[in-house]
Amino acid sequence: MVSLAQPFSLWNPLSRDRRFGEPAPAYVQVPLVEKTAQTTLSRVKEPAGTKLSSKMVTALSVTDVSASLVRHILQATPSVGPKHSSVSGLGCLSSGIGVLLGSSVTVGSGISDFHKAHSIGDGEGMRRSGSQIVSGAVGTNSSALYLAHETAAASLSGITVAADVLCGVGSVINMGISGVGVYRCARFRSRIDGHMETKALPEKERVAKTLRFLKEKIVPTEPEIARIAEEVKARYPDWSEKARADETKKQILDLGEVKFRYFKRRTCQATAARALKEIDKHLSGLQYGRPNALEEAKSFIQEVKKRNLQKIILTSIVLATSLIAFAGLIAGTFFSMGSLPFILYAISSAIALAILLYPLVVENLGASKAAAMQSRAVALAPTVLTNTSSN
């Protein structure tokens, strides 16, 4: 029987030395789970200065969305209306920040993320960052057109139609991004529940089965390792054994990072890191009957589900923000509905502002929790800004 906590060895699918009782080469003796975890965590660690830049992005995003909120409230106020100079000024401020963030943050980080995802073979990451690039480009151009409209001669005022069209396209793209995100997170949760609710098994086996599922999602499995080794051997038949082993290790570690990012998108960075560090410990505790092992493993699974639920709720709120903004655009473009479009825009901006401010409000709950929430808010800022900047 295979041990619940059995580590995979990098040299297992490669080396012949083990068959003859000889020691494997030194460069392939590190257990895969430990090596992958260590290297993955070092790869995904935020570089120095990231926290500062995140705070700057958050500050600009809050300024942008706050200006949009006040602007839409003034537009809906009968005594002020959409043609007031203060409305125009706030629109220029919001759109100016939108152009800055859209070009430097949304598109720039999207391109960087796309290159990174491509280099490690992260297909889901490539699709996600590609969508972010398109969304950021659309939002940036929409904001730029609004600025041009406000500063151009009257003969060029028709460009506001193009700005509205791009804004609508951006909202539709963001609805798609958010909708797919909700679906993926919900499906991940349903699979966890499916393992935990297998009534035919004892509770201990259900928990172990769930842990093995989570481990498969964040660590390369033995069949995946064997497949990589065979592919490298077939692709590079003339390479030395050490060269093939190095290439195999690289591809395995790339796969480990892909799986970490998969897990992170459905929970958060801290939970994914904890999973890498703790899953084997929980599996080993269950196998050898360590005291409190079952309760600790169940607590870990509940933590994963909790962070997953938070991601579902937050992404669903962003989806609702996109829907409300899009409804306001449709109401204002195709129907004469008075102040209703501006009210819908204001609601969308208020929700967006709450998403951005919430991590700052709960800082007293703990630095690590606030940092994780701040990271999620910054990650969602591009979608939020496209929904609010140019309406």
C-alpha distance (Angstrom), angle and dihedral (degrees) to the residues before:
residue distance angle dihedral
M1 . . .
V2 3.79 . .
S3 3.78 113.5 .
L4 3.79 115.9 -112.1
A5 3.78 89.8 -131.0
Q6 3.79 99.3 34.8
P7 3.83 109.9 144.6
F8 3.77 119.0 -136.0
S9 3.81 116.2 -124.1
L10 3.76 120.8 -137.8
W11 3.79 91.3 -137.8
N12 3.82 96.1 48.2
P13 3.84 97.7 94.7
L14 3.80 94.7 33.1
S15 3.73 117.1 42.5
R16 3.78 128.6 73.0
D17 3.79 91.3 -163.5
R18 3.79 92.9 87.7
R19 3.80 92.6 59.0
F20 3.81 90.7 62.0
G21 3.78 96.0 41.7
E22 3.79 92.8 -106.8
P23 3.81 120.6 138.3
A24 3.78 115.8 -99.2
P25 3.82 116.4 -113.0
A26 3.81 113.4 -81.1
Y27 3.79 93.0 -116.6
V28 3.83 92.5 62.6
Q29 3.79 103.8 38.7
V30 3.83 99.9 93.3
P31 3.83 113.1 107.6
L32 3.77 108.3 -107.4
V33 3.78 99.1 -132.2
E34 3.80 92.5 53.1
K35 3.80 94.2 41.9
T36 3.80 94.0 45.5
A37 3.80 92.1 47.6
Q38 3.80 93.3 49.9
T39 3.79 94.7 45.8
T40 3.81 95.0 41.6
L41 3.80 92.2 52.2
S42 3.80 90.7 49.8
R43 3.81 90.9 48.2
V44 3.80 96.0 50.7
K45 3.80 96.3 40.4
E46 3.78 111.1 122.7
P47 3.82 110.9 -109.4
A48 3.78 122.0 -119.8
G49 3.78 112.1 -77.7
T50 3.79 94.7 29.7
K51 3.81 93.4 110.5
L52 3.81 91.1 51.3
S53 3.80 92.7 48.2
S54 3.82 90.1 46.7
K55 3.78 90.0 54.3
M56 3.80 90.6 49.3
V57 3.81 91.4 49.8
T58 3.81 90.1 48.0
A59 3.81 92.2 49.2
L60 3.81 92.2 50.3
S61 3.80 91.2 44.1
V62 3.81 92.1 51.2
T63 3.82 89.9 49.0
D64 3.80 90.9 49.1
V65 3.81 96.2 48.1
S66 3.84 92.8 41.4
A67 3.80 90.0 53.8
S68 3.81 89.6 48.7
L69 3.80 91.7 49.6
V70 3.81 94.2 50.3
R71 3.80 90.6 44.1
H72 3.81 93.3 52.9
I73 3.81 91.7 46.6
L74 3.80 89.6 52.8
Q75 3.80 90.6 47.0
A76 3.82 89.7 54.3
T77 3.81 92.7 46.8
P78 3.85 109.9 96.5
S79 3.81 93.9 -147.2
V80 3.82 91.4 55.7
G81 3.80 110.4 26.6
P82 3.81 132.2 178.1
K83 3.82 96.3 -67.1
H84 3.80 97.0 60.1
S85 3.82 116.3 119.6
S86 3.81 92.0 -124.2
V87 3.81 89.3 58.0
S88 3.78 90.2 52.5
G89 3.81 92.1 47.8
L90 3.79 93.5 50.1
G91 3.81 89.5 47.0
C92 3.80 91.1 53.7
L93 3.82 91.1 48.5
S94 3.79 92.8 49.4
S95 3.79 94.2 44.1
G96 3.80 92.3 46.2
I97 3.79 90.7 55.2
G98 3.80 88.5 43.6
V99 3.81 90.9 56.5
L100 3.82 91.1 47.4
L101 3.81 95.7 47.4
G102 3.78 94.6 37.3
S103 3.78 94.3 54.5
S104 3.79 100.3 36.0
V105 3.82 102.6 31.6
T106 3.78 112.0 21.3
V107 3.80 99.1 36.5
G108 3.80 95.5 28.8
S109 3.79 95.8 50.2
G110 3.80 90.0 41.0
I111 3.81 91.1 56.9
S112 3.81 91.3 46.2
D113 3.81 91.5 48.5
F114 3.80 91.1 47.2
H115 3.81 92.4 53.7
K116 3.80 90.6 47.2
A117 3.81 92.7 48.1
H118 3.81 90.8 47.8
S119 3.80 92.4 50.3
I120 3.82 92.8 56.0
G121 3.81 97.8 35.5
D122 3.82 96.6 -109.1
G123 3.81 102.1 160.0
E124 3.79 95.0 176.9
G125 3.79 90.3 48.8
M126 3.81 91.0 50.4
R127 3.81 91.8 52.5
R128 3.79 91.8 45.9
S129 3.81 95.4 48.3
G130 3.82 90.9 42.7
S131 3.79 89.5 56.0
Q132 3.80 89.3 47.7
I133 3.80 91.0 53.2
V134 3.82 92.1 51.1
S135 3.81 92.1 44.8
G136 3.80 92.0 48.4
A137 3.79 93.0 47.5
V138 3.81 91.3 50.0
G139 3.80 92.6 47.3
T140 3.79 92.8 46.3
N141 3.79 92.7 51.2
S142 3.78 91.4 45.8
S143 3.80 90.7 53.5
A144 3.80 91.6 44.9
L145 3.80 91.3 51.8
Y146 3.79 90.7 50.5
L147 3.81 90.0 52.6
A148 3.79 89.9 48.3
H149 3.80 89.9 50.1
E150 3.79 92.2 52.3
T151 3.81 94.1 48.7
A152 3.83 101.3 33.9
A153 3.75 129.0 90.8
A154 3.80 119.6 -88.7
S155 3.80 90.8 -101.6
L156 3.78 89.2 66.2
S157 3.79 96.1 47.1
G158 3.82 90.9 106.4
I159 3.79 89.9 78.1
T160 3.80 87.2 82.9
V161 3.81 86.4 77.0
A162 3.79 89.5 59.3
A163 3.80 89.5 48.3
D164 3.81 90.4 52.7
V165 3.81 91.6 48.1
L166 3.81 91.5 51.3
C167 3.78 90.3 46.4
G168 3.79 89.5 53.6
V169 3.79 91.5 48.1
G170 3.80 89.6 50.2
S171 3.80 91.4 51.5
V172 3.81 91.2 50.5
I173 3.83 91.4 49.3
N174 3.79 90.7 49.1
M175 3.79 91.4 48.6
G176 3.78 87.4 54.8
I177 3.81 93.3 47.5
S178 3.81 92.5 47.7
G179 3.79 93.6 42.9
V180 3.80 92.3 52.5
G181 3.81 89.4 46.5
V182 3.81 92.0 53.1
Y183 3.81 91.0 47.6
R184 3.80 93.9 50.2
C185 3.80 93.5 47.4
A186 3.80 92.5 45.9
R187 3.81 92.0 48.9
F188 3.81 90.7 50.3
R189 3.81 89.1 51.7
S190 3.79 93.1 47.9
R191 3.81 90.8 53.3
I192 3.81 90.8 51.9
D193 3.80 89.7 49.7
G194 3.80 90.3 47.5
H195 3.79 91.0 58.5
M196 3.80 94.5 42.3
E197 3.80 94.0 48.2
T198 3.81 98.6 51.5
K199 3.81 94.4 127.1
A200 3.81 93.6 -171.7
L201 3.82 89.7 71.1
P202 3.80 129.4 67.6
E203 3.79 115.4 -105.4
K204 3.81 93.1 -105.4
E205 3.81 91.5 54.6
R206 3.81 91.6 46.5
V207 3.79 90.8 53.1
A208 3.82 92.1 46.6
K209 3.80 90.6 48.1
T210 3.80 90.4 51.8
L211 3.80 91.9 48.4
R212 3.80 90.8 50.9
F213 3.80 89.4 51.1
L214 3.81 90.9 51.5
K215 3.80 90.4 46.6
E216 3.80 90.9 53.3
K217 3.80 88.5 53.9
I218 3.78 95.7 53.3
V219 3.83 106.2 28.7
P220 3.82 128.9 49.8
T221 3.80 110.1 -102.8
E222 3.79 126.5 -132.4
P223 3.84 93.8 -105.9
E224 3.80 89.5 50.4
I225 3.79 90.6 50.3
A226 3.80 91.4 49.1
R227 3.81 91.1 48.3
I228 3.81 91.8 51.0
A229 3.81 90.9 48.4
E230 3.80 92.3 50.4
E231 3.80 92.3 47.0
V232 3.80 92.1 50.3
K233 3.80 91.1 47.5
A234 3.81 91.6 49.7
R235 3.80 94.4 44.2
Y236 3.80 97.2 45.7
P237 3.82 106.5 32.2
D238 3.82 93.0 154.1
W239 3.80 95.5 54.4
S240 3.79 122.2 103.1
E241 3.78 119.0 -105.3
K242 3.81 90.9 -107.2
A243 3.81 92.7 50.6
R244 3.80 90.9 50.4
A245 3.80 90.6 46.6
D246 3.82 90.6 51.8
E247 3.80 91.8 49.1
T248 3.79 90.7 46.8
K249 3.79 91.7 51.1
K250 3.79 90.5 49.0
Q251 3.80 92.3 52.2
I252 3.80 91.7 45.6
L253 3.79 91.1 51.6
D254 3.81 90.1 46.8
L255 3.80 88.3 53.4
G256 3.80 89.4 48.7
E257 3.81 89.9 55.9
V258 3.81 91.5 46.7
K259 3.80 89.5 53.6
F260 3.79 92.0 46.6
R261 3.80 90.5 53.7
Y262 3.82 89.8 47.0
F263 3.81 90.1 53.6
K264 3.80 92.5 43.8
R265 3.82 92.8 53.8
R266 3.81 89.4 56.7
T267 3.82 96.3 43.2
C268 3.82 122.8 1.6
Q269 3.79 139.9 -79.2
A270 3.82 95.1 -93.9
T271 3.81 93.4 50.4
A272 3.81 92.5 47.3
A273 3.81 90.0 51.0
R274 3.78 90.7 48.1
A275 3.80 90.5 50.5
L276 3.81 90.7 54.3
K277 3.78 91.3 51.0
E278 3.81 101.6 39.7
I279 3.81 112.5 30.9
D280 3.81 95.0 84.4
K281 3.79 90.7 46.8
H282 3.82 91.0 54.4
L283 3.80 92.9 45.6
S284 3.79 91.1 49.3
G285 3.79 91.5 47.9
L286 3.79 91.2 53.1
Q287 3.79 92.6 47.2
Y288 3.80 95.8 50.5
G289 3.80 97.1 36.0
R290 3.79 97.5 -115.9
P291 3.82 111.7 -175.4
N292 3.82 113.2 -93.0
A293 3.82 90.1 4.6
L294 3.80 93.1 127.4
E295 3.80 94.1 50.2
E296 3.80 92.1 45.8
A297 3.81 91.8 49.9
K298 3.82 91.5 48.7
S299 3.80 89.6 49.0
F300 3.80 90.4 52.5
I301 3.81 91.9 50.3
Q302 3.80 90.3 49.1
E303 3.80 89.3 51.9
V304 3.81 89.9 53.8
K305 3.81 90.1 49.4
K306 3.80 91.4 47.0
R307 3.80 93.5 54.0
N308 3.79 90.0 43.5
L309 3.81 90.4 53.0
Q310 3.80 90.5 49.6
K311 3.80 89.3 53.1
I312 3.82 90.9 49.2
I313 3.82 92.4 49.9
L314 3.80 94.6 45.4
T315 3.80 93.6 46.6
S316 3.81 90.4 46.3
I317 3.81 89.6 53.3
V318 3.81 90.1 51.7
L319 3.81 88.2 49.6
A320 3.81 89.7 51.8
T321 3.82 89.4 49.3
S322 3.81 90.1 54.6
L323 3.81 91.9 47.6
I324 3.81 93.1 50.1
A325 3.81 92.5 47.2
F326 3.80 90.9 48.5
A327 3.82 91.1 48.5
G328 3.80 89.3 52.4
L329 3.80 90.9 50.5
I330 3.81 92.3 50.2
A331 3.80 92.0 46.1
G332 3.79 92.6 49.9
T333 3.81 96.5 42.8
F334 3.78 103.6 43.0
F335 3.80 105.0 21.4
S336 3.80 136.5 48.7
M337 3.78 99.0 -127.7
G338 3.81 102.4 148.3
S339 3.78 113.7 -138.3
L340 3.81 96.1 -9.6
P341 3.84 95.5 98.8
F342 3.81 91.0 51.9
I343 3.81 91.1 47.4
L344 3.80 89.9 52.4
Y345 3.81 90.4 48.1
A346 3.82 89.3 50.2
I347 3.81 91.5 51.0
S348 3.80 90.3 49.4
S349 3.81 91.4 49.4
A350 3.82 92.0 46.5
I351 3.81 91.0 53.9
A352 3.79 90.7 46.7
L353 3.81 90.8 50.3
A354 3.81 90.5 50.2
I355 3.82 90.3 52.7
L356 3.80 91.1 52.8
L357 3.83 96.5 42.7
Y358 3.80 99.0 42.4
P359 3.84 95.3 82.0
L360 3.81 90.2 51.6
V361 3.79 92.5 49.9
V362 3.81 94.0 53.3
E363 3.79 98.2 46.2
N364 3.80 88.7 116.0
L365 3.81 88.4 67.2
G366 3.79 90.1 73.4
A367 3.76 138.5 -60.4
S368 3.81 95.6 -108.9
K369 3.79 94.0 50.1
A370 3.80 92.4 45.3
A371 3.82 90.5 48.2
A372 3.80 91.5 51.1
M373 3.80 91.5 48.9
Q374 3.81 90.8 45.6
S375 3.80 89.5 53.0
R376 3.81 91.5 51.7
A377 3.81 91.4 47.8
V378 3.81 91.9 51.0
A379 3.80 90.2 47.6
L380 3.80 90.1 53.9
A381 3.82 95.1 42.0
P382 3.84 94.6 92.1
T383 3.80 91.0 56.9
V384 3.80 92.4 44.6
L385 3.81 93.1 48.9
T386 3.79 94.2 50.5
N387 3.79 87.9 54.9
T388 3.79 95.9 51.4
S389 3.80 113.4 23.3
S390 3.77 103.7 79.0
N391 3.78 106.6 25.6
